[in-house]
Amino acid sequence: MIALAITFAVSGAALSAVGVQLQAAGVRAESRESGLRLRGLARLTHNPTWLMGLAVLSLCAVLQILALALAPVTVVAPIVVLALPVSVVINARANGVRLDAAALLAVVTSTGGVVLFVALAAGAAKPVGFDRSAVLYATVIVAGAVLVLGVAGGMRRGIVRCVAFAAATGAAYGLVSVLVRDVTFSFQHGGLPAVSPLAMTALAFAFAAGSLLLQHAYSSGPPDVVVGCQTVLNPLVATALGIGLLDETVDAGGVRGLGLVAGALAAVIGVAMLARHHPDAMRQAGRVEPAQGPGQEPGGEPDTSVSASSTRKGIRPRA
């Protein structure tokens, strides 16, 4: 069962990178002129690229639910980080850019950190039912974090706004993973009457909040930064809740605990590096100029203007 769950999770992670690229392209097309406002959100439902991305991500959600029904959340959730390297490669190819050594190191660092985290967590995971008070506590904690990050994103612009909204999405989706595991485990062992109404309600709100924040993240920055933030925060939040609050591990202390902390720190540092060294972020900071041809301004448009000093000297542009 664990092997099948991992297969579902890996397939979902790879497909999610494709779905994110499609949805990000649709959001950018509808928010290019005035940002992603209510009217822009409504137009997304008529954008074929965005709808195709929605279909792919819906398939990913099905695969994730199947995986969570077969294995503990501390095993399944971290696998979603595999979407990061796939998304970075797809986005770089699509835009014809080459990632520098720092950006590649960021991808390796974040991916390696989560791989270490899940490897250590999987060795101590066990299938358990979640206590209702613990689920409520986890929901309150994550809701507070999502609110803070959402407000921070709304007050900023550029790459910081993108990272804040994507991090809020990751936190919300981390809670979704925990709640899906709670609902599926309860249903398997007690049928529909055993499923908590609290878990179902929180699941619906967390998924809706994460989906809305994700669209705003798409409109604020490059899709691979969005993927990096949410695919790292998602498993870290889910696994931290599974270990710290929901007692899903038999032994997460000592050397294993230090390894878990080290993996989590590496993942977060890697995402921060990616946000800083991504080509879009470097252009916004003025550290990288777009390619220029002869007679072009930095924006890439031909320079047809004549300077005032040239005019005074009697120099005229050639026909």
N, C-alpha and C positions, 0 to 999 in steps of 0.2 A: 504493500500500500504506500509506503514512504517513497519508493522509487517511482511509482505512478504519479504521486503528488508532485514530486520534483520535476517530472517530465511535463506535466500540465503547467507548472509555474514557469519553467524555462521557456516553453512555447509562448505563454502569455507575455512574458517579458520582451521577447524578441518582436512579437507582433505589436506590442504597445509602442515601441519606438517608431514604427511605421504609422500607426494611428495618430501619434502626437505630431509628426511632421505634417500629415494631411490637415489636421485640425488647426495647427498653427498657421498654415498657409491660408486657410479659409478665414481665420480671425484677422490676420494681417490685411487681407483684401477688403474686409468689411469695416476696419477701424483705421484705415490709412489716413482719412481726411479729418475725422473729428474724435478719434478715440473710440473705445468700446463702450458706448452708452446703450440705453434701453433699446433704442431703434436699431442699433447695430446688432444687439443680441437677437432681436426678432428676425433680422435679415439672415442671420446664420442658418436658420431653419430652411432657407431656400438656396443656400450655397452648396453646390454638389460636392466640392472638395471637402468641406467641413462635414457634410453628411456621410461621405465615404469614410472619413476618419472616425466618425461616431460609430459606424457599423463595425470597423476593425476593433475599436476599444470596447465595444459591447461583447465581441467574441473574447477579448482578453478578460473581461470581467467574468464571463462564464467559466473560462479556464481557471481563473483564480479561485472562484467559489468551489469548483471541483477539487482543486488542490487543498484548500482549507478544510474541506469536508473529510479529507483522507489523512491529514497530518497536522500536528500542532502548529500554531501560528509562528513560533520561533524558528521553525524549519522552513516554512513556505514564504513568509513575508520578505525576508532579506533577498530572495532570489530575484525580486523585481529590479534590483540594481543592475542586472545584466542589460537592461534597456539603455543604460547610459552609454557604454562604448558603441553600441549599435547606432544610437541616435547621433552621436558625435560624428561618426563616419558618414552617415547618410546626409547630415546637414552640411558637412564640409564639401562633399561631392556635389550636392545640389547647388551650392553657392560658389563653387570653384575656388575655394580658399584652402590654404594649407595651415594646419595647426602648428604652432611653434613647439619647441621642446618643453616649455613650461606648461602649456595646455595639455600636451600628451602625458606629462608627469602627473598632472592633476587628475586625469582620467584613471591612470594606473593606481594612484594613491587612493582615490575614493572607492574604486572597485575592489582593490586589495583589502582595504579596511573592512568592507562589508563581507567579503569572502571569509576573512578571519573571524569576524563576528558570528556569522551563521554557522561556520564549522564548529566553533566552540559551543554555541548555543544548542545546536542540533544534538551534540553528544550528551546533553543533559535534559533534553525535552521529554515530556511525557503528556499523554492525552488526559485532560482533566475537564470537569465542568467548572464554570466560573461562578463564584459567589456573587449574588445580586448586588450587595453593597459595594463590592470591589468594582463591579462593572459601572455602577453609578459614579463612584469616585473617579475612575478612569475617564469617564465621559466629561465630568466637570473640569478635570485638569486639562484635557485636550481642548475643550471648548474655550477655556481661558487663553490658552496659547494661540489658538486660531484667531481669536478676537484681537489679541495684541499684535500679531503679525499682519492681520488684515488692515488694521488701523495704520500701522507703520507703513505698509505698502501704499495705502491711499494718500499718505502725506508726502511721499517721495516721488521721484521721477527716474526714468532711465533704468539702468541695470539693478539699482537698489530696489526699486519698485518691483521689478521682475523677480528678484530673489525672495523678497518678502512674501509676495503672493504665492510663489511656487513652494516656499517653505510651509506656508499655511495650508496649502493643498496637501503636501506630504503628511503633515500632522493629522489633518482630517481623514485622509485615506488610511493612515496607520490605525486610527480608531475604527474605521470601516472594516479593516482586516480582522481586528479583534472581535468586533460584533458579529461579523459573518461566521467566524469560528464558533462563537457562543451559540448563535441561532442553529447552525447546522449540527453541532454536537448535541444540543438539547433535543432537536427534532429526531436525530438518530436513536437517542436513548430513551425518549419518552413521548414521542409523537408531538403533534401540534399543541396539545395542552401544556407541554413542558416548555414551550418557547415563551420567553419573557416579553410582554408588551413593551417594557422599557427598552429592551435591546432592539426590538423592531423599530420603535419610534426614533431612537437615537441613531440607528443605522440609516434611516431615510434622511434625517436632517444632516448627518455628517456627510453623506454622499452628495446631497444637493449643495451644501456649502462648498465642499471640495471641488465640485464640477464648476460652480460659478467662479471661484477664485482661480481655477486653472485657466479659464478663458481670459481673465484679466492678465494673468502671467504671460500667456501667449502674445497678447497685444503690447507687452512692455519690453520684451527681450527675445533673444534667439531661443529656438525650441530646445537645443541641447542643454542650455543652462537651466531651462524649466525642468527638463527630464532629470538633470543631475540633482537639482535641489529636491524635487518631490520623490525621486526614487531612492534617495539616501534617507530623507526624513521619514518616509513611509515605513520602511522596515525597522529603522531604529526606534521609532515610536511604538510600533506594534510589538517588537521584541522586548523593549524595555517594560512595556505594560505587562506582557506575558510573564516576564521574569520577576519584576518588582512588585506587581500588585495582584496578579492572577495565579501565582504559584504554579507556573507551567514547567518549571525545571526542578530537578532533584538536587542539584548542586551547582550554584553559580558563584561561589565564593573562591577565596584563595587565588591560586595561579590562574584558574579559569576566569575568575572575575577581573583580574588585572588585564588578561587578554581581551576580554569583552570591552573594557574601557579603552584600551589601546586601539582596537579595531574601530570603535565608534569615533574616537578623536581623529583617526586617519581619514575616515570617510568624510567627516565634516570639513577638515582642512582641505581635502581634495576638491570638494565642491566650491569652497571659498577661492581656491586657486583658479579653478575653471572659470568662475564668474569674473575674476580679475584679468585673466590672460586670454579669454576668448576674443577672437578678432573683432567682434562687434563692440565689446567693452573697451578694447584698446583704441578703436577708432573714436568712440565717444570721449575718451580721455585725452585724445590728441596724440597718443603715442604711436599711432600707425596712420599713415595717409593712404587713401585709395590710389590705385595705380593711375599714373598720369601720362598722357601722351603729349607730343609737342603741341604747344599752343593751347593747353588745357588748364583750367582752374582745378584746385583740389577736388571739387565736386564732380569733375569728369566732363564738364561742358566746355566747348570750344571758347577761347578767349577772343572775343571780337571787339573788345573795347579799346579805345586809344587813350593813353594817359594824357593828363593835362600838360605835363612837361614836354611830351612829344609834340603836342599841338602847337605849343608856344614856339618850338624850334622849327615849325613848318614841315614836320614829318607827316605825311599822309599815308593811310593804309593802302596797301596795294589792292588793285581790283582783283 
